[in-house]
Amino acid sequence: MSETSSERPSLPDRLATDPDSPFYDADILAMNVGVRFKGEDKTNVDEYCVSEGWVKLAVGKTLDRRGKQLTVKLQGPVEPYFRDEG
């Protein structure tokens, strides 16, 4: 079990789920990344930044004029982690 944790890279300071973003990393996202914001596990995080202390959360199913989901930016402590499978 310790081999799987040593094979995982460290989580980046900033990560986005949008493929058009410069902070998108498909390899990291494929490892099932979770985000705790203010102590609560969030499932609708679109982007996060640990050093600046914010997350962008998807708001409903509403789309902007470019077809991207609307997001709201919230300030607070951010803790990304790898979810354990199984």
Buried (B, 14 or more C-beta within 10 A) or exposed (E): EEEEEEEEEEBBEBBBBBEEEEBBBEEBEEBEBBBBBEEEEBEBBBBBBBEEEBBBBBEEEEEEEEEEBBBEEBEEEBBBEBEEEE
